[in-house]
Amino acid sequence: MEMSGSAKYHKGKIGIVVSKFNYPITRELAMGAAATLSEHGVPAENVDIIWVPGAFEIPLVLKKMAASGKYAGLVGVGAVIRGETAHFEYVAGEAARGIARISLEEKIPIAFGVLTTENVEQAWARAGIKGGNKGSEAALVVLEMLDLFNQMEK
Ligand code: INI
């Protein structure tokens, strides 16, 4: 995904909430997110990574982190794979709805880095093995949104 290239870190902590379900795909997404934050100058001590059981649990932990007031922005990463579950729609839908709602409620950027794919091959293709890493893209979106908020305050 092309970004402005201007995204840079300003202040505050960034949290990454990552689901264990479909590990090690989700590990690659979380590492992609953390690497991108580091590349853009976010010090490692300002990045918290928290593991949750599945994508369904991501919003609750994001909510607690956002409500703590300690975080400038958050990233939720996970992998929901249709081929392996009958309740794909519920898990993916609740993760997306929950993340969107918390971002609006708490007024901080929270990027949706949860893969929703038909099969494991598609998930790996979006986890950085063949190029794009959705966790990395999600982290960049948070930095770009923080830049935007900074501009809007001027
Ligand atoms: N959680 C995922 O993150 N990805 C999945 O593909 C998935 N599947 O296949 O079911 C999944 N299920 C677990 C779910 O997120 C919750 O942990 C569980 O329903 C308990 O609340």
Residues whose N, C-alpha, C, O or C-beta is under 5 A from the ligand:
A	BS01	INI	S19 F21 P53 G54 A55 F56 E57 G78 A79 V80 I81 E84 T85 V91
